Amino acid sequence: MENSARHLARAVKAATTAMTPMRNNRHMFLKQYAGPYFAVRQAKEASATATPLNMIHSLVSVVLPHLVSGCPKAMIVARRPELKEAAEIFSLAWDRMAVDIDLGSTMRTIVTDAMFGAGIIKVGLCQSEENAAAAQEPEGYLHDNGRPFADAIDLDDYIIDPDARDRQAAAFEGNQYRLPLQYVLESGLYDRRAAGRLAPVNSPKDGAIEPMVELIDLWLPRENAVVTISADTDSPAGILRRVEWDGPERGPYEVLGFHWAPNNVMPIPPVAMIFDLHAMINKIARKISRQVERQKDLVLFDERCVDEAQRVRDAADGELVGVQSVDRYRQLSLGGADQRGYEHLAFLFEQFSRLGGNIDLLGGLATQSKTLGQDEMLFANATIRIEDMRQQTHQFTRRFGAKLAWHLWQDPLIELPLARNGVMATFRPEERRGEFLDYIFDIEPYSMTQDSPTRRYRRIVEWIDRVVLPTADIAAKQGRTLDAAALAKAAAKMLNIDEAQHLWRDAELPAANH
């Protein structure tokens, strides 16, 4: 075991060294994104390194809502017709679990990470409550004992085989994290002898409430095991924990990236493609600002008429002032911004928007045409790149979502109260039907992205016009009809018409004649 721990420690150290350039670049990107006023002691210190035009923040704030703005929802379909109802309940259970673990916030963090480096998630099952120490939930209050979890892994904590050209060929993959030393010693989950060699990474002198230790989980796909070692690769404490991996074959990790280079396990971050433009824009902007600050207007006069010049200076606006000769005075303007600087800045703005996927149009920052129809056509063309990023985000969410579904299905203690068609139901082990492989998992395509009420209204109108009305006769024969009252109520809500409840009411039917 000791030799194995040293071998793994050397591998982790090599992986950390290989990831250092990417991590350093990410820190540089994030520093520009956050701006100089984030985590500084004084505003005066921040102003010395000001970025008046934070193009990185502009890019991320425009792109992010197009990729994720809400909690994903499951779309689980049964392979067999008799399991259709069970699939619906399974979907509702997954959605409830996603809300309970705040998956929407986790997804927002991961997609943001993917803009600067790589979005990484770790999926698994929290440890069951074996004793009082194990029940402490040291990973956070959203990590309930025995329940599935999905955590965003920071790139600084991510570890992967540096010799692999593809994640499928990686010999190991893992992440670093912190736990209270007392928990590691008393939970019963770790080898107590090896845990006794761990050295805390903090102390009361640092203001620490309790001693913490840094550990590393490594998934070893070839051995089908997950191993826990100390993060101190120079002095490995030994194998702290080794368990057989009992989960989906892709392991506990998934990586989101938008641009990939061949034979590389890590993606190319979008911010890296426009960072130089961001730097150039701010360099030109600072230069123009300095030129404007140096600009001044002076009035030159003949030194032989000092008293007369003072009277001219002190005169009010519009006042008549007599002078011996107007030729003795001349206004001189010095400095000022060069028009060519503004032209170059406008060119850089245009290139930034273009390389960023036409963010001016995507963000509603500027119209590109004279009519709404033309703008919609331009928007459709501009969203091709965003749509590709959205599809990659969807596939990423589907992959780790299926892992969450697997853990949810395997959980022997799960009991989730659900509301289905206005009727309460419960997802529990004894009510599961069939096997996990009897179901096909996916994510509702636009459940994570922005969807305004006005857009939903337009889609409903289009659905009625193109689907409901043309098939009304067929639907009537099948006993289906459009609920006009429900439609009117839903449309009024989307259009924010509060008066609808008074304008749309039940009709008074005429009394029947006898």
VENPEZI-V785960 format. One record per backbone hydrogen bond with DSSP energy under -0.5 kcal/mol. CO is the residue of the C=O (numbers start at 1). NH is the residue of the N-H. If there is no record, write none. Layout:
BEGIN
co=[CO	CO]
nh=[NH	NH]
END
This chain:
BEGIN
co=[1	2	3	4	5	6	7	8	9	10	11	12	13	14	15	16	17	19	20	21	22	23	24	25	26	27	28	29	30	31	35	37	42	43	44	46	47	52	53	54	55	56	57	58	59	60	61	63	63	64	64	65	73	75	75	77	80	81	83	84	85	86	87	88	89	90	91	92	93	94	95	96	97	98	99	102	103	104	105	106	107	108	109	110	111	112	112	113	113	114	115	118	119	120	121	122	124	128	131	133	134	137	140	142	144	147	149	151	152	153	154	154	155	157	159	161	166	167	172	173	174	175	177	179	180	181	182	183	191	192	194	195	203	203	204	211	212	213	213	214	215	216	217	218	218	219	219	220	220	220	224	225	226	227	228	228	229	231	232	238	240	241	243	244	245	248	252	254	255	256	259	261	267	269	269	270	270	271	271	274	275	276	277	278	279	280	281	282	283	284	285	286	287	288	289	290	291	291	292	296	298	298	300	302	303	305	306	307	308	309	310	311	316	325	326	328	330	332	332	334	338	338	339	340	341	342	343	344	345	346	347	348	349	350	351	352	353	353	354	358	358	359	360	360	361	371	372	373	374	375	376	377	378	379	381	382	382	383	384	385	386	387	388	389	390	391	392	393	394	395	396	397	398	399	400	401	402	403	404	405	406	407	411	414	415	416	418	418	419	420	423	425	426	427	428	429	435	436	438	439	440	442	444	448	448	452	453	454	455	456	457	458	459	460	461	462	463	463	464	467	469	471	472	473	474	475	476	482	483	484	485	486	487	488	489	490	491	492	493	496	497	498	499	499	500	503	507]
nh=[5	6	7	8	9	10	11	12	13	14	15	16	17	18	19	20	20	23	24	25	26	27	28	29	30	31	32	33	34	35	38	39	46	47	48	49	50	54	55	58	59	60	61	62	63	64	65	66	67	67	68	450	444	77	442	440	83	84	87	88	89	90	91	92	93	94	95	96	97	98	99	100	101	103	102	106	107	108	109	110	111	112	113	114	115	115	116	116	117	270	271	120	256	153	254	151	149	130	135	136	137	140	143	144	147	126	124	122	154	120	157	158	158	176	174	164	169	170	161	219	159	217	215	213	184	185	186	187	195	196	197	198	206	208	207	181	201	179	215	231	177	229	175	220	227	173	221	223	224	225	245	220	243	218	240	241	216	233	235	240	191	228	226	246	247	251	123	121	257	119	268	264	269	272	273	273	274	274	275	278	279	280	281	282	283	284	285	286	287	288	289	290	291	292	293	294	295	336	295	334	300	332	330	305	306	309	310	311	312	313	314	315	319	328	329	302	300	298	334	296	341	342	343	344	345	346	347	348	349	350	351	352	353	354	355	356	358	359	357	361	362	363	365	366	364	375	376	377	378	379	380	381	382	383	384	385	386	387	388	389	390	391	392	393	394	395	396	397	398	399	400	401	402	403	404	405	406	407	408	409	410	411	414	429	417	427	420	425	421	423	420	418	428	416	431	432	438	439	79	441	77	75	447	69	70	456	457	458	459	460	461	462	463	464	465	466	467	468	469	471	472	475	476	477	478	480	479	484	487	488	489	490	491	492	493	494	495	497	496	498	500	501	502	503	504	505	509]
END
